[in-house]
Amino acid sequence: MNEITTPSITGAQVIAIVTAALATAASFGFTLSAAQQHAVLADVALAVAIVFGDGIVRHGRSKVAAVIAAQAVAPKE
């Protein structure tokens, strides 16, 4: 049977978590210039986009897996 598997933790999630952690660390311990603050905000926005994109891909894969599973148990004509 064809099964689509997805990892529990993806590279996109790791990148997003690291980016958010760096932004949090910067907000608590570092003095940043205006340009650096803009860069951190852009990185956080990118991390959010990566997580949402990852969610969309996972949703699509689960729909495909459901169709494959349904076809496997459906009676043949």
Rosetta blueprint (number, residue, H / E / L):
1 M L
2 N L
3 E L
4 I L
5 T L
6 T L
7 P L
8 S L
9 I L
10 T L
11 G H
12 A H
13 Q H
14 V H
15 I H
16 A H
17 I H
18 V H
19 T H
20 A H
21 A H
22 L H
23 A H
24 T H
25 A H
26 A H
27 S H
28 F H
29 G H
30 F L
31 T L
32 L L
33 S L
34 A H
35 A H
36 Q H
37 Q H
38 H H
39 A H
40 V H
41 L H
42 A H
43 D H
44 V H
45 A H
46 L H
47 A H
48 V H
49 A H
50 I H
51 V H
52 F H
53 G H
54 D H
55 G H
56 I H
57 V H
58 R H
59 H H
60 G H
61 R H
62 S H
63 K H
64 V H
65 A H
66 A H
67 V H
68 I H
69 A H
70 A H
71 Q H
72 A H
73 V H
74 A L
75 P L
76 K L
77 E L
